[in-house]
Amino acid sequence: MTDAGDKGVPSRQRRRFPGISSRAYEHPADRSALVALRRLSGFDTVFKALSGLLPERSLRLLFLSDSVRVSDAQFTHLNDMLRDACYILDLRKVPPMYVTQDPRPNAMCIGLDEPIIVVTTGLVELLDEEEMRAVVGHEVGHALSGHSVYRTILLFLTNLALKVAWIPLGNVAIMAIVTALREWFRKSELSADRAGLLVGQDLRASMRGLMKIAGGNHLHEMNVDAFLAQADEYEKSGDLRDSVLKILNVLPRTHPFTTVRAAELKKWSETRDFQRLMDGHYPKRDEDKDTSVTDSFRESATHYADTVRTSKDPLMKLVGDIAGGAGDLGGKLRDRFTGGGGSGSGGPSGGGSRSSGTTDGSDQQRWPKDPGEPGSGS
């Protein structure tokens, strides 16, 4: 299917993926976090109760009455992108899409029975056509993966937690589930970023979109390589104190940090799995029922082991050292907490501490934003 860009982007043929399973692009951490979430005590009970109580019809009526529905008559360029994204990922039923007035750039895919895609005017005005195509593909990826159900539950529980916060211990159980949902949500954003790349098939446009989410419409002042270097510096800088602060900073967020998302997406685009996918070799939807749960667990475990092994983060390096049976644990803890990397006077021969130079680390990224979270992206 060819698409003529209205901003000088030439028409080009994009590859289509008939019958593609969401497993083809889902990040291993997305699936494992969802499995862990489902095993959280009380989650099934809360989920079943909320599935019947959430005012989804009211939500749909709200967007219908107070936003602009994308169609052949309104926001036609977005409608073309939406249908094109569904065609490329072979999503048979095109979800309704709305544009809502909000200066903050954001997008989301919500809904229990059927997904609804919502984009803000701030996002529409910020991105060019190819960047927006990646965002629409991102949201269609959420729809294909079935993420909208859990995202809707998270939005509801977040608001509920705020309302009952005044009750002593009233929101403890709710916040436990909200925290677990946020952890999964952040991982699901990495999966959807990959879907956006499959739809747009332009890594540079995906990178530009993420840079604009972070720094606004000032591309002439930004540089992709420098932006990705920030992610590398963020991951490997500091000592264990900084590692703890990173964890605390990310806990309340529904999306991974933008530079980290960009680095994660670029790394995936350079893998053999991505190349095989683009060559037409990918898992099919009709094979999902035969998928081994054990294999999924194994893949997730392998991913986390590789993350620990290759991470430049001080805490992850320490975990790797401990798992590898490193000696002088007390000295390593002292050095990591104080930032000292002294070569030391050496201990017994043969087992001196290794240099911690490692390969690239990994983590993930995001588009729109949750209520109460400043400036996010889908």
N, C-alpha and C positions, 0 to 999 in steps of 0.2 A: 504494500500500500504506500503510495507516495503522498507527500504532504508539502505544500508550498508554504514557506514561511512568509509572514507578512512583514518581516524586518530584515529582509535581505538574505535569509537562510535559504539555500538552494534546495529544490526538491530532491529527495533521495529515497531509495528503496530501503525499508527496514525489514529485518528478518522477523518472521512470525514463528511462534512456538505452539503448534497445535497440540492440544491435550496435555500441556505442561502441568506437572504437579508442583505445588508450592514447595515441596521438598527440594526442588531444583535450586532454589535461591535462598531458602531459609537458613539463617545462621545457626550453627549447632547450639549456641547458647540460648537462642530463642526457644527451641524445642525443649531443651533440658530445664530451663527456667519455668516453662509452662507445666512440665511434668512435676517439678518440685512444688509449684503453686497448688496444683490439684491435690497434692498429698498433704498440704497444710491442714492441720486439725480445724475442723469446722467450716472449711471453705465450701465443700459440697453443699452443706446445709444452707449457708448464706447465699450461695449462687442460685440454688433452686428457688429459694424464697424471693430473691430479688428479680429473678426471671419473670415471676408472675406479678410482681408489684410495680416494677418500673413503668412509668407513664410513657411508653414508647409512642403511642398514638398522639399523645400531647406534644411530644418532641417533634414528630413529623409535621403536625399542624403548625407548630411554632415557626419552623423554617419556611413552610409553605406560605404563611401569612406575613412574615416579617423579613424575608430574604428574597433574592432573585434566583429562580430556578433556571439552570442552564438548559438551553434547548436550541432548536433550529432558529428560534426567533430572538433569543436572548443569549448574550455571550457565546455567539456561534463558534468563535475560535476555540473556546474551552470545550464546547460540545464536540467539536471535531477531534480534539485531543483525547477526550474521554472515550469516545467510540473507538478511536485508533488504539488506545491503550488496552481496551477490552478485547479488541481484535488480535493484537499481538500476543497477549497472555491467554487468549481463548477463554475469556470469561463470558459465558453465553448471555447472561442477563446484565445489561448495563445499569449500574446503580444510579439513582437520582443524585444530582449534584447541585449545590446551592452556593451562591456568592453572598456573603453577609458583610455588612458594613462594620469594619473594625480596622483601625490604622495599624494594628500589630500584625506582622506577617505570620500567618498560621494556616494550617490545614488539618483536617481530621477525618477519620472514617469511623462512624459509630452506628449503633443499631443492633437490636437483638434478633429480630426475625429476618430483616433484610438490611444490608448496609446502606448508609447515607454518607456521601462525601460532601464536606463543607470546606470552602476556602474563603479567606478574608480578602477584602479589597486591598489591604496593605500588601498581601502577598502578590495579588494580581498586578498591582502597580509596580512592584519591585523587580519582578523577574521578566526576562525576555521570553520569546516563544519556546526555544529549546530548553531553557532552564525550567519553564513551567511544565513542559512535557514530562520532564523527569519527576516533578512533584506529583503530577496526575498519575503517572505510572506507579509512584510510591504508594499513593492511596489505593489504587486498584490492586496493588500487591497485598495491602492489608485486607482488602475485601476477599481476595482469592484465598488467603491464608486463614480466614475466619477470625481475624484479630478483633473485629469490630465489637463482638460480644463482650470480651473481657475489657476492652477500652471503655465501653459504656458503663460496665460495673464499676470500674475505677473512678470515672467521673462522678458517679452517684455517691460512692462511698467517701470520696474526698470531701464532697459537700456535706455529707451526713456527719463526718468526723468533726467538721468545723462547728456544726450546730449543737453537737452534744459534748463539746470540749469542756463546758462548764460543769458537767456532772462528774463527781469524783470517780475515777477509773471507768467512766462511761464510754470512753473512746479507745480504751486499751486494746480490746479485741479487734475493733474496727481498724485501728492503725496497724496492727500486726498484718492484717490482710492487705491493707493499702500499701504497706512497705513491700510486701512480697509482689503485689501487682505492679508496683513501680519498677521493681527489679526486672520483672518479665517485660514490661512495657519498653524499657530502655533497650533490651535485647531485640525485641520485635522491630524496633526502628532500624536496626542494622539489616534485618531481612528485607524490610520495605525499601531501604535505600538501594539494595541490590535489584529489586523488582523495577525501581525507577530507572536504573541503568539499562536493564533489559528492554524497557520500553523506549527510552530516549536513544539508546545506543550511541551516546556521545559523552564520554567520561569528562571532557572539558566542561560541558554544560552542567553536569552534575556538580563538579567542583566549583564552578562559578556561582551556582545557586547557593551552595553551602557558605561560600565566602560572603555573599550578599546577606544571608541570614545573620551572619556574625557581625559584618561591618557596614551594612547598608549599600546603597546604590553608588558606590565609589570605586568601580572596578579599575579605573585608571590609576588609583592609588594603591591597588593590591596586587599581589603576585602569588600564583598557585604554589610554587616551590617554597616560598617563604612561609605561606600559610601552613603547608604540610610540615615544615621544619618546626613550627610551634608545637604541633602534636608530639613530635619526637622529643622536643625539649621538655614538654609537660610530663611525658611518661618517665623519662630517665633522671629528671632533676631532683635535687634535694636528698634528704635522708628519710629514715623511718617516720619522723614527725610529719614530714610532707606527705608521705604515703597515707597516714591516718587522716590528715586534713583533706586529701583527695576523696577518700571514702565518705567523710562527713559532708563534703560539698555536694557530692553526687546523689546522696540518699534522698533528699527531698525532690529531686528532679524526675520528670517523666521521660526526658530525652538525654542521651549521652551528649557530652560536650561536642560542639560543632567541629572543631579541628580534629578531634578523635574520630568522628564519623567520616570525615573526608579521608583520613589516613587509612581507615579500615576499608572503605570502599575502593580506594586505589589499590590496596594490597590484594583484595579479592579479584579485581579486574586483571591482575597479572598472574593469576593462578591457572593451572592446567584445567581445573574444573570449569572455570569460566570459559576458557577457550573451547572445551568440548561442548559446553552448552550452546555457544554461539555456532558451533559446527553442526548442531542438530542432535547431539547425543545428550539426552536428559531423561530423568524419571517421568513417567506418564501418570496422569490422574487415575486411570483405570487400574493401575498397579498398586495404589495406595493401600487397598485392603490387604494386600499380601506383604506389606512392609513389616519387618521384624522390629518389635519394640526393643529387643536386646541389641540389635544393630544400632538403633538410634541412641541408646544409652552409651554404647561403646564409642560411637562417633563423638558424642558430647564429651565423654571422659577424655578421649584423645585430644580434642580441642583444648580443654582446660589444661591438660598436662603440657601441651605445646605452648600454651600461653604463659604458663609459669616458667617453662624452660627458656623461652626466648625473650621474655619481658625484660625491659630495662628498669622497671620500677624497683626501688630499693627493697620494698616489702616482698615483692614477688621473687626477687633474687634470693632473699633470705629464705623464703619458703622452699625454693629450689635447692638451696644449699643444705637445708635441714633434711629434705626428702632424699638428697643424695648422700646423706651420712657425713656431711662436712664436719671437720673437727673444730675445736676452739670456738664453740657456740657463744660463750660469754664474750670473747673478743669481737666476734662478728656483730653481736647485738650492740656492743659499745660503739663500734665504728659506725654502724648504720644509724644509730640514734644521734651521734654527735657529728656525723658527716665526715669523720676521719677515715681515710682509706689507707692509712699508713702501711707501708710494706712490712713493718715490723722487723724485729731482729732475727727473725727466722726461727723456728723451732726445729724439730727433728727433720732430717733430710727427707726428700722425696714427697712430702705432703704439704709443701708450702701453699699458702692461700693462692687460689687461682685468680687471675685478673678477671673482672666481671664483665669484660667485653662480650656482648651477645648480639644476636641478630635482631631484626625488627620485632617490636612487641605488637600486641593487637588489642583492640577494643572497638567501640562502635559509635554511632551517630544518629541524627534526628531531623524532622521537619517541623510540624506545627506545634502549637503550644496549649498547655493545659490551663484552665482557669486558675489564676493566682500565680502562675509562673511567668516571670517577665521574659519577653522576647524569645519564643521558641520557634520551631519550624515544624513541619509535619511529623 
